[in-house]
Amino acid sequence: MNEIWRSRITIEPGKRAGGRAFRGMRITVYDVLSYLAAGMSVDQILEDFPYLVPLRDIQACFALPQSETRSMVIAVA
């Protein structure tokens, strides 16, 4: 599990400003984590982005070392 993200997450300078994306696609790890933080379920994300591989891509988000991700602050009202 610790290295699962290496085969699922890529960086391409010309896509999404070089953000970490899934297998060269345009959806980034940051996008998925933002959707989860906003309250979307994994099923809802997979419904909106059917080309993501259930569980493997979502797990890769969580397996990516924290030092590799962009900081995100979420305010709860």
C-alpha positions in Angstrom: 0.0 0.0 0.0 2.8 2.4 0.8 4.0 2.6 -2.9 0.6 2.1 -4.6 0.6 5.8 -5.6 3.7 5.5 -7.7 1.8 3.5 -10.4 -1.4 5.5 -10.3 -0.2 9.2 -10.0 1.8 11.0 -12.6 3.1 14.5 -13.2 3.1 16.2 -16.6 4.2 19.8 -16.8 1.6 20.6 -19.5 -1.4 19.3 -17.6 -3.0 21.1 -14.7 0.1 23.1 -14.0 2.2 20.0 -13.3 -0.2 18.9 -10.5 -0.2 15.2 -9.5 -2.8 13.6 -11.7 -4.2 10.1 -12.2 -2.4 8.2 -14.9 -1.9 11.2 -17.1 -5.5 12.3 -17.0 -6.7 15.8 -16.1 -8.2 15.1 -12.7 -5.7 15.7 -9.9 -5.1 14.2 -6.4 -6.0 17.7 -5.1 -9.3 17.6 -7.0 -10.3 14.3 -5.4 -9.2 15.3 -1.9 -11.1 18.5 -2.3 -14.3 16.7 -3.3 -13.9 14.3 -0.4 -13.3 17.2 2.0 -16.4 19.0 0.6 -18.5 15.9 1.6 -18.7 13.9 -1.7 -18.7 10.2 -1.2 -16.3 7.9 -3.1 -19.3 6.6 -5.0 -20.3 10.1 -6.1 -16.8 10.9 -7.3 -16.6 7.7 -9.3 -20.0 8.5 -10.8 -18.7 11.9 -11.9 -15.4 10.5 -13.1 -16.0 7.0 -14.4 -12.5 6.6 -15.8 -11.1 6.5 -12.2 -10.5 3.0 -11.1 -12.6 2.2 -8.0 -10.6 2.0 -4.8 -7.1 1.9 -6.5 -7.1 5.6 -7.5 -8.8 6.8 -4.3 -6.4 4.7 -2.2 -3.5 6.3 -4.1 -4.6 9.7 -2.9 -4.3 8.6 0.7 -1.1 6.6 0.1 0.7 9.6 -1.4 3.1 10.9 1.2 1.7 14.0 2.9 4.9 15.9 2.1 4.0 15.3 -1.6 0.6 17.0 -1.5 -0.4 20.6 -1.5 -1.6 22.0 1.8 -5.3 22.5 2.2 -7.2 24.4 4.9 -10.8 23.7 5.4 -13.0 26.0 7.4 -16.0 24.4 9.0 -18.9 26.8 9.8 
